[in-house]
């Protein structure tokens, strides 16, 4: 059996795998807004390799210089969920 596979290289946004948290069937990242404030942003995830995961932005459009939480994102999620109760 022979098959042809068309592979295309494309640019993609990636973040560390630990930057992505999952809650209620959705994936999120936290944008660092400074002064101890964080914004939870929904993302779609794609391929992951070598500790990095592809993210797509259904609503938010990242800008150059945006900073995202790379470690401790689940801690922020738990803190957010505890203050929401």
Buried (B, 14 or more C-beta within 10 A) or exposed (E): EEEEEEEEEEEEEBBBBBBBBEBEEEBBBBBBEEEEEBEBBEBEBEEEEEEBBBBEEEEEEBEEEEEBBBEEBBEBBEEBEEEEE
